[in-house]
Amino acid sequence: PPRWFSMKPTLSYYEYIFTGKVPEAYENRAAARAMVSEEARMIPRAMLTSATIALAVMGGNMVFGSMAAYAFARIRFRAKAPTFMGIIMCRLVPASALVVPFYLIVQSLGLLDTKMALILVHSLLTLPFTVLILTMFFRRVPVEIEESAVVDGAKPIQVFWKITLPLSASSMVATGLFAFMLSYSEFMYSLVLGGSARTRTLPIVMTSLIYNPDMIWGMIMSGVFLTLIPSLILAIVVWKFVGENIVLG
């Protein structure tokens, strides 16, 4: 008769990823088993690298994206519509078509194999979406609220900082979270512009982990679960904030 649920739960795969201790089941030399891949030991460092880059991209999107969006929503200047459409259309260019130009630019700047290169490129890829969403949201904020602040003596930068941003906090957090997830999961540019262990992001490590013929399913599933943790933590932290602001809005 079959033996259902004969395998006991174990945390030995996580222990190997963080400490290097080989799971007990794989120390039995008499059993036919696969080798334990060394790529799994790179996951903690890759998680930190990906989270650092994604947080920097998120912060840059929220700062520069909000200022650009406010300019398109409130300020009149020449070629406003073509400039806005140009920024949005840039996101429609296939990412594969920009690999070589971005590589040559980063190489000329001497930033190959650096986190700064990945932060800049990921920011360029995510900023058009941030500008589009925030521009649409800023246009929904009643102009009369800002005009009343100007009547009370507020300067333009004070109106933007103290009036518009608090009213659009939910949209700011949502676009920032989206930028974080895009950067955290980006693969192609991380592969081309990175190289050494200090710039190797989590998608690169997980790919090498999956395609290693010595890899085992338990280790792969442990690595996949670990890759979800930063996004889950960030979503749990900001979700209540986003929900409250949507209701208030």
SVG drawing of the C-alpha trace seen along z (x, -y; Angstrom):
<svg xmlns="http://www.w3.org/2000/svg" viewBox="-13 -85 49 87">
<polyline fill="none" stroke="black" stroke-width="0.4" points="0.0,0.0 1.2,-3.6 2.7,-5.6 1.1,-9.0 3.0,-11.9 6.0,-9.8 8.5,-12.6 8.8,-14.9 9.1,-18.7 12.6,-20.0 14.4,-23.3 17.7,-21.8 17.7,-23.4 17.4,-26.9 20.1,-26.0 22.4,-25.1 21.6,-28.3 22.5,-30.5 25.2,-28.4 26.5,-25.9 25.7,-22.9 24.8,-20.0 21.4,-18.4 21.6,-15.2 19.9,-13.2 22.7,-14.1 25.5,-13.0 24.4,-9.4 27.1,-8.2 25.3,-4.9 22.3,-6.6 22.1,-7.7 21.8,-11.4 22.6,-14.6 25.3,-16.9 24.3,-20.0 24.8,-23.0 27.0,-25.9 24.8,-28.4 22.3,-28.2 24.9,-29.7 24.8,-32.9 21.1,-33.6 21.5,-35.7 24.0,-38.0 22.0,-38.3 18.9,-39.1 20.7,-41.9 22.0,-43.2 18.6,-43.1 16.8,-44.7 19.4,-47.5 19.1,-48.3 15.3,-48.0 15.0,-50.3 17.2,-52.9 15.1,-52.7 11.9,-53.0 13.2,-56.1 14.4,-57.7 11.1,-57.1 9.2,-58.6 11.4,-61.7 12.1,-62.5 8.9,-60.9 6.7,-63.0 8.5,-66.3 8.2,-65.5 4.6,-64.5 3.7,-67.7 5.4,-69.7 3.3,-68.0 0.1,-68.3 0.3,-71.9 3.0,-73.9 2.6,-75.4 5.7,-75.3 6.6,-74.9 6.4,-71.4 4.7,-70.1 2.5,-67.6 5.2,-66.2 7.6,-65.8 5.1,-64.0 4.2,-61.7 7.9,-61.1 8.5,-59.9 5.5,-57.6 6.5,-56.2 10.0,-55.4 8.5,-52.6 7.0,-51.0 10.4,-50.3 11.4,-46.6 13.9,-46.2 16.0,-44.0 16.5,-46.8 18.1,-49.0 20.6,-46.5 23.5,-47.4 23.0,-51.2 22.8,-51.0 25.8,-48.8 27.9,-51.2 26.8,-54.2 27.5,-52.4 30.9,-51.2 31.8,-54.8 30.9,-56.0 33.1,-53.4 30.2,-51.9 30.2,-48.3 29.8,-45.8 28.5,-48.3 25.3,-48.7 25.0,-52.3 24.7,-51.2 21.8,-48.9 20.1,-51.6 20.3,-54.1 19.1,-51.7 16.3,-50.3 15.2,-53.8 15.1,-54.7 12.9,-51.7 10.4,-52.4 10.2,-56.2 7.9,-56.5 5.2,-54.5 5.7,-56.5 5.4,-59.8 2.2,-58.6 0.4,-57.4 1.3,-60.4 0.5,-62.9 -3.0,-61.5 -3.4,-61.5 -2.1,-65.1 -4.6,-66.3 -7.4,-64.9 -6.3,-67.0 -8.6,-70.1 -6.7,-73.2 -8.7,-75.3 -6.9,-73.5 -3.5,-74.6 -4.8,-78.1 -6.1,-78.6 -2.6,-77.6 -1.0,-80.2 -3.5,-82.9 -2.3,-82.0 1.3,-82.8 2.6,-79.3 5.4,-79.1 5.1,-76.7 7.5,-74.2 5.5,-74.4 2.3,-73.7 3.8,-70.7 5.4,-69.4 2.7,-70.1 -0.5,-69.9 -0.2,-67.9 2.1,-65.1 0.0,-64.3 -3.2,-64.1 -1.5,-61.7 0.3,-59.6 -1.6,-56.4 -0.6,-56.8 3.0,-57.6 3.3,-54.4 1.6,-52.3 3.9,-53.5 6.9,-53.2 6.0,-49.6 5.6,-48.8 9.0,-50.3 10.5,-48.2 9.0,-44.9 10.1,-45.7 13.7,-46.4 13.7,-43.4 12.7,-40.9 14.6,-42.5 16.8,-39.9 18.2,-41.0 20.0,-44.2 21.2,-42.7 22.8,-39.9 24.4,-42.1 25.6,-45.0 26.6,-42.9 29.1,-40.1 30.9,-39.6 29.4,-38.3 29.0,-41.9 26.5,-42.9 24.9,-39.5 21.2,-40.0 18.7,-37.4 17.1,-36.6 20.6,-35.8 21.4,-33.5 18.1,-31.7 18.6,-31.1 22.0,-29.5 20.4,-27.5 17.6,-26.1 19.7,-25.2 22.4,-23.4 22.1,-19.7 23.2,-18.9 20.3,-20.9 17.6,-19.3 13.9,-20.4 13.9,-21.0 16.8,-23.6 15.1,-25.2 11.8,-25.6 13.6,-27.0 15.3,-29.6 12.1,-30.6 10.4,-31.1 13.3,-33.3 13.0,-35.5 9.5,-36.4 10.2,-37.6 11.4,-41.3 8.4,-41.9 6.0,-40.4 7.4,-42.4 7.2,-45.7 3.6,-44.9 2.5,-44.1 4.0,-47.2 2.5,-49.6 -0.8,-47.9 -2.7,-49.3 -1.3,-52.7 -2.4,-52.4 -5.9,-51.1 -6.5,-53.9 -5.5,-56.6 -7.7,-55.1 -10.7,-55.3 -9.9,-58.8 -9.5,-59.8"/>
</svg>
